[in-house]
Amino acid sequence: MADPDNGSGVEKLALAALGAFSLTADRADQLADALAAKGGLRREEARALVHELTSRWRGDAQRLGEQAGEGLAGVFHQLGLVTREDFDELELRVAQLEHRLRLLEQ
């Protein structure tokens, strides 16, 4: 059974990642200005902090997406389903075999 704490952590990570992706450059500057004003940081330090956090969130979101993709690939394999890549590879192999057979028949 899944650990409920892990699920909520993944959910929080996903929500944070969505927030990071929606953060525009203009909004990032506004956030840096607010951090600088309220946090006693220099504007450059606040901008560096915002940039670091959004980069980290984007990396976490990418890793989460990759893990979800790997999990789905395992489920597809267990169900006996093929991926588009597998299908395309088999289609190419069949075409090559048909071509060889035609050459032998001539």
ABEGO torsion letter per residue (X at the ends): XBBAAAAAAAAAAAAAAAAAAABBAAAAAAAAAAAAAAAGBBAAAAAAAAAAAAAAAAAAAAAAAAAAAAAAAAAAAAAGBBBAAAAAAAAAAAAAAAAAAAAAAX
